[in-house]
Amino acid sequence: MRVFTKTALAFAALTLCGAAAPALADDCGTVTIASMNWQSAEVLGALDQYILKHGYGCDAQLVAGDTVPTFASMVEKQQPDVVSEGWVGLLPDTLQKGIDGGKLVVMGKALLDDAQNGWFIPRYFADKHPEIKSIFDAMKHPELFPSPDDPSKGAVYNGPQGWGGTRVTAQLFKAYGGEKANFTLVDTGSAAGLDGSLVRAYERKQPWLGLYWSPTAILGKYDMVMLDFGVPHDAAEWKRCNTVATCEDPKPNAWPKDQVETVITADFAKRATPGVTEYLHKRTWDNATVNKVLAWMTDNQAPGEDGAKYFLKNNEPIWSKWVSQDAAEKIRQSL
């Protein structure tokens, strides 16, 4: 995506500016971090707060945030200083204008392997049926995915009305010939309904095929396999029809990954110490790691702060690569 072509240059400039600055790690000052209102962003914001506070001596503060108003505030008011997990693909024009206008700096990937929507099947089912690798393969076998309402038909479980992913799944269902293949698209009614259908099937070791995404607590607890789309992503076709509910002739298409980045304001980039900017540039984790943390948080009804401590206590080989040796020792002592 064009938003990120300047990331490396921007970070190089930050490094050079930081090297020339007299500030030391313990002169970090106040840092405001957006705590977004979904679980993975909540825990990553809390993780950044903990590491910047205990490792780099920052007065790190969490402030409530959400994608559109937070990025607008960063561009217009230069606050908050940091968005730990920014789903920048949702606002490509806003981000690009912010970067081009010298208001925002993209530090790097928050999610190493990006976020991914798709159609999933349980691992135990994939192992039993190695011939089912793609959506095309699944559509050949409605008998393997019997509908709860009509076992003579196959079932594809969809999300609730109003979700973008639900609309795309309905279009892909048409594109891959779901009805002609004797499948039915199941409206699960709510997020809880979708989760419940997956969990019930998994715990009973039954077949399941439907919409899901990563990172999520569900995929941290239940081992699922995303089916291949069988075709490369076609951006023009995706915009023309795969995302438009009224389009009658969608074509098979691969669901694009959502790039999830860490973004800071230009003002913070100028005053941040080199250690802080280096940490924010290096700090990234993969979906498998995030899924496990989210599953632990869900099972323990834990907030982001507890999730951050859980990660730090159990994943030192990962986070120790993000920070300086001095910061790592301070974090160890704090835990």
Secondary structure per residue as TSV (DSSP state, phi and psi in degrees):
chain	resnum	aa	ss	phi	psi
A	1	M	-	360.0	141.6
A	2	R	G	-66.1	-18.4
A	3	V	G	-58.3	-28.0
A	4	F	G	-108.3	10.1
A	5	T	T	-66.7	-21.1
A	6	K	T	-99.1	4.9
A	7	T	H	-59.3	-50.6
A	8	A	H	-62.6	-43.0
A	9	L	H	-64.5	-40.6
A	10	A	H	-62.8	-42.5
A	11	F	H	-68.7	-36.7
A	12	A	H	-60.8	-41.9
A	13	A	H	-64.0	-41.0
A	14	L	H	-60.2	-43.1
A	15	T	H	-62.7	-43.6
A	16	L	H	-65.8	-43.0
A	17	C	H	-64.3	-41.6
A	18	G	H	-65.3	-37.1
A	19	A	H	-64.7	-30.5
A	20	A	H	-83.6	-14.6
A	21	A	S	-81.1	147.0
A	22	P	-	-81.9	-8.0
A	23	A	-	-62.4	144.9
A	24	L	-	-107.1	169.0
A	25	A	G	-57.5	-36.0
A	26	D	G	-84.0	7.6
A	27	D	G	-104.2	27.7
A	28	C	-	-60.0	-41.1
A	29	G	-	81.2	-160.2
A	30	T	E	-86.8	135.4
A	31	V	E	-130.6	123.9
A	32	T	E	-100.5	130.5
A	33	I	E	-122.2	126.6
A	34	A	E	-70.3	127.1
A	35	S	E	-101.6	97.1
A	36	M	E	-71.5	162.6
A	37	N	S	-94.6	38.0
A	38	W	S	-136.4	157.4
A	39	Q	H	-61.7	-46.1
A	40	S	H	-65.9	-38.5
A	41	A	H	-71.2	-34.5
A	42	E	H	-61.4	-45.9
A	43	V	H	-73.0	-34.3
A	44	L	H	-70.0	-38.5
A	45	G	H	-61.6	-41.9
A	46	A	H	-66.3	-35.3
A	47	L	H	-65.2	-44.6
A	48	D	H	-62.1	-41.7
A	49	Q	H	-58.9	-46.6
A	50	Y	H	-64.4	-46.5
A	51	I	H	-68.0	-42.0
A	52	L	H	-68.2	-34.5
A	53	K	H	-72.7	-53.5
A	54	H	H	-86.2	-27.1
A	55	G	H	-92.1	-31.3
A	56	Y	H	-124.7	5.6
A	57	G	-	71.2	21.3
A	58	C	-	-79.6	151.3
A	59	D	E	-87.6	79.1
A	60	A	E	-87.3	125.3
A	61	Q	E	-125.6	136.5
A	62	L	E	-90.2	136.5
A	63	V	E	-128.1	144.7
A	64	A	E	-62.8	142.9
A	65	G	E	-152.3	165.2
A	66	D	-	-152.1	157.6
A	67	T	H	-53.0	-60.2
A	68	V	H	-66.3	-55.2
A	69	P	H	-65.0	-32.1
A	70	T	H	-68.1	-47.4
A	71	F	H	-67.2	-34.8
A	72	A	H	-62.7	-41.6
A	73	S	H	-66.6	-37.9
A	74	M	H	-63.5	-39.6
A	75	V	H	-71.3	-45.6
A	76	E	H	-83.6	-37.4
A	77	K	H	-117.8	-5.7
A	78	Q	-	61.2	32.1
A	79	Q	-	-143.6	141.7
A	80	P	S	-71.7	173.7
A	81	D	S	-73.9	-36.5
A	82	V	E	-134.7	133.7
A	83	V	E	-109.6	111.2
A	84	S	E	-69.6	-44.4
A	85	E	E	-125.0	92.8
A	86	G	E	-103.6	118.6
A	87	W	E	-82.4	79.0
A	88	V	G	-69.7	-21.8
A	89	G	G	-65.0	-18.8
A	90	L	G	-75.5	-22.6
A	91	L	S	-135.4	56.2
A	92	P	H	-61.3	-38.5
A	93	D	H	-69.7	-42.4
A	94	T	H	-61.2	-44.2
A	95	L	H	-64.9	-44.1
A	96	Q	H	-64.5	-42.0
A	97	K	H	-64.2	-38.2
A	98	G	H	-64.7	-39.4
A	99	I	H	-70.4	-48.1
A	100	D	H	-62.6	-33.1
A	101	G	T	-85.2	5.0
A	102	G	T	71.6	26.4
A	103	K	S	-102.9	-26.9
A	104	L	E	-130.3	152.2
A	105	V	E	-132.7	126.6
A	106	V	E	-87.7	120.7
A	107	M	E	-84.7	-32.0
A	108	G	E	152.8	-174.9
A	109	K	E	-71.0	127.1
A	110	A	S	-78.0	-42.6
A	111	L	B	-106.7	116.9
A	112	L	T	-57.7	-42.0
A	113	D	T	-106.6	21.2
A	114	D	-	63.1	171.7
A	115	A	B	-93.2	147.5
A	116	Q	E	-139.4	125.8
A	117	N	E	-97.2	153.1
A	118	G	E	177.2	-169.4
A	119	W	E	-104.8	127.9
A	120	F	E	-118.1	154.5
A	121	I	E	-131.7	155.2
A	122	P	E	-66.2	148.9
A	123	R	H	-59.2	-42.6
A	124	Y	H	-62.7	-33.1
A	125	F	H	-72.9	-40.4
A	126	A	H	-62.6	-38.7
A	127	D	H	-66.9	-36.1
A	128	K	H	-76.6	-27.4
A	129	H	-	-127.0	73.4
A	130	P	T	-64.6	-12.3
A	131	E	T	-75.5	-14.4
A	132	I	-	-95.0	93.9
A	133	K	-	-115.3	-22.5
A	134	S	B	-132.4	169.5
A	135	I	H	-62.7	-36.9
A	136	F	H	-57.9	-42.8
A	137	D	H	-63.1	-44.6
A	138	A	H	-62.9	-38.7
A	139	M	H	-66.0	-15.3
A	140	K	T	-82.5	-9.7
A	141	H	-	-134.4	68.1
A	142	P	G	-62.1	-25.7
A	143	E	G	-67.7	-18.6
A	144	L	G	-82.8	-14.4
A	145	F	S	-128.5	60.4
A	146	P	B	-60.5	136.3
A	147	S	-	-70.8	141.8
A	148	P	S	-66.5	-25.6
A	149	D	S	-90.3	-30.0
A	150	D	-	-148.0	90.3
A	151	P	T	-59.5	-12.8
A	152	S	T	-74.8	-11.2
A	153	K	S	-117.1	154.7
A	154	G	E	-82.6	160.0
A	155	A	E	-125.7	137.6
A	156	V	E	-119.5	119.7
A	157	Y	E	-85.8	128.6
A	158	N	E	-111.7	168.3
A	159	G	-	-84.6	-175.4
A	160	P	-	-74.7	158.2
A	161	Q	T	-63.1	141.5
A	162	G	T	106.0	-20.6
A	163	W	-	-80.6	141.7
A	164	G	H	-62.9	-38.0
A	165	G	H	-65.5	-32.3
A	166	T	H	-65.9	-44.0
A	167	R	H	-62.2	-44.8
A	168	V	H	-64.0	-42.0
A	169	T	H	-61.4	-40.2
A	170	A	H	-63.2	-38.7
A	171	Q	H	-70.6	-38.8
A	172	L	H	-68.2	-34.1
A	173	F	H	-58.5	-42.2
A	174	K	H	-68.3	-43.3
A	175	A	H	-62.3	-37.9
A	176	Y	T	-91.5	11.2
A	177	G	T	69.8	40.8
A	178	G	T	-57.0	-48.2
A	179	E	T	-66.8	-43.3
A	180	K	T	-63.2	-29.2
A	181	A	T	-84.8	5.8
A	182	N	T	70.9	38.3
A	183	F	E	-108.0	158.6
A	184	T	E	-124.5	145.3
A	185	L	E	-94.7	116.6
A	186	V	E	-90.3	120.1
A	187	D	E	-83.3	109.4
A	188	T	-	-81.8	-9.9
A	189	G	-	85.3	-30.2
A	190	S	S	-163.7	168.8
A	191	A	H	-61.0	-40.3
A	192	A	H	-64.8	-36.5
A	193	G	H	-66.1	-41.1
A	194	L	H	-64.4	-47.9
A	195	D	H	-60.4	-42.5
A	196	G	H	-62.6	-39.1
A	197	S	H	-64.3	-39.7
A	198	L	H	-68.4	-48.0
A	199	V	H	-63.1	-43.9
A	200	R	H	-60.3	-46.0
A	201	A	H	-62.8	-43.7
A	202	Y	H	-65.0	-45.6
A	203	E	H	-69.6	-20.5
A	204	R	T	-99.2	2.5
A	205	K	T	56.7	43.1
A	206	Q	-	-101.4	164.6
A	207	P	-	-66.9	153.8
A	208	W	-	-158.4	136.6
A	209	L	-	-140.3	124.2
A	210	G	E	179.9	-178.0
A	211	L	E	-71.0	132.9
A	212	Y	E	-158.1	-177.5
A	213	W	E	-156.4	166.0
A	214	S	E	-139.9	139.7
A	215	P	S	-90.6	142.0
A	216	T	-	-151.4	157.8
A	217	A	H	-64.4	-37.2
A	218	I	H	-58.0	-45.4
A	219	L	H	-76.8	-11.9
A	220	G	H	-78.8	-25.2
A	221	K	H	-99.1	-32.4
A	222	Y	S	-119.3	125.0
A	223	D	-	-77.9	106.9
A	224	M	E	-118.2	155.6
A	225	V	E	-120.5	127.3
A	226	M	E	-83.3	131.3
A	227	L	-	-74.2	146.6
A	228	D	B	-70.9	147.4
A	229	F	-	-82.5	-14.0
A	230	G	S	79.9	-5.5
A	231	V	S	-144.3	157.9
A	232	P	-	-75.9	165.0
A	233	H	-	-73.6	131.1
A	234	D	-	-114.4	102.5
A	235	A	H	-62.5	-40.6
A	236	A	H	-65.1	-43.5
A	237	E	H	-68.6	-35.8
A	238	W	I	-60.2	-45.3
A	239	K	I	-71.7	-37.7
A	240	R	I	-67.4	-42.3
A	241	C	I	-139.6	-37.2
A	242	N	I	-64.3	-23.7
A	243	T	T	-107.5	6.2
A	244	V	-	-111.9	113.1
A	245	A	T	-62.0	-30.7
A	246	T	T	-87.5	-4.5
A	247	C	-	-74.6	127.8
A	248	E	S	-94.2	-10.2
A	249	D	-	-127.7	54.2
A	250	P	-	-66.2	149.7
A	251	K	-	-108.4	152.4
A	252	P	-	-52.9	138.7
A	253	N	-	-156.4	150.8
A	254	A	-	-85.9	135.0
A	255	W	-	-70.7	122.2
A	256	P	-	-70.3	149.3
A	257	K	-	-73.9	148.9
A	258	D	B	-94.2	117.4
A	259	Q	-	-74.8	129.8
A	260	V	E	-121.3	115.1
A	261	E	E	-122.6	160.7
A	262	T	E	-95.9	127.0
A	263	V	E	-125.5	138.4
A	264	I	E	-126.4	162.5
A	265	T	E	-79.8	157.7
A	266	A	H	-65.1	-35.6
A	267	D	H	-62.1	-43.6
A	268	F	H	-67.6	-36.0
A	269	A	H	-59.5	-34.3
A	270	K	H	-74.6	-34.2
A	271	R	H	-101.8	-10.6
A	272	A	S	-68.7	146.2
A	273	T	-	-74.9	156.5
A	274	P	H	-56.3	-37.4
A	275	G	H	-63.3	-38.4
A	276	V	H	-68.4	-46.6
A	277	T	H	-66.3	-35.1
A	278	E	H	-65.9	-41.2
A	279	Y	H	-61.2	-48.9
A	280	L	H	-64.6	-27.6
A	281	H	H	-74.5	-38.5
A	282	K	H	-82.9	-28.2
A	283	R	-	-69.5	109.9
A	284	T	-	-153.5	148.9
A	285	W	B	-140.3	159.9
A	286	D	-	-94.1	167.1
A	287	N	H	-60.7	-38.7
A	288	A	H	-60.8	-41.9
A	289	T	H	-66.1	-46.9
A	290	V	H	-62.1	-43.3
A	291	N	H	-57.0	-41.5
A	292	K	H	-65.9	-40.7
A	293	V	H	-65.0	-43.8
A	294	L	H	-64.6	-37.7
A	295	A	H	-63.4	-42.2
A	296	W	H	-63.1	-42.7
A	297	M	H	-61.2	-43.4
A	298	T	H	-66.0	-45.9
A	299	D	H	-62.7	-30.9
A	300	N	T	-105.5	6.9
A	301	Q	T	49.0	45.6
A	302	A	-	-98.0	142.0
A	303	P	-	-76.9	176.0
A	304	G	H	-59.0	-37.5
A	305	E	H	-60.7	-42.2
A	306	D	H	-70.4	-36.7
A	307	G	H	-62.6	-38.8
A	308	A	H	-63.5	-44.7
A	309	K	H	-65.4	-39.2
A	310	Y	H	-59.7	-45.0
A	311	F	H	-62.5	-46.6
A	312	L	H	-62.8	-38.3
A	313	K	H	-71.4	-24.8
A	314	N	H	-114.2	1.3
A	315	N	-	-140.3	42.3
A	316	E	H	-57.4	-38.0
A	317	P	H	-58.7	-25.3
A	318	I	H	-82.7	-56.5
A	319	W	H	-74.5	-22.9
A	320	S	T	-66.5	-20.1
A	321	K	T	-78.7	-14.4
A	322	W	T	-86.4	-23.5
A	323	V	S	-119.7	165.8
A	324	S	-	-70.9	163.2
A	325	Q	H	-61.6	-39.1
A	326	D	H	-64.2	-44.4
A	327	A	H	-65.1	-39.7
A	328	A	H	-60.5	-41.2
A	329	E	H	-66.7	-38.9
A	330	K	H	-64.8	-39.5
A	331	I	H	-66.3	-43.5
A	332	R	H	-57.2	-46.2
A	333	Q	H	-64.4	-36.5
A	334	S	H	-68.7	-27.6
A	335	L	-	-82.6	360.0
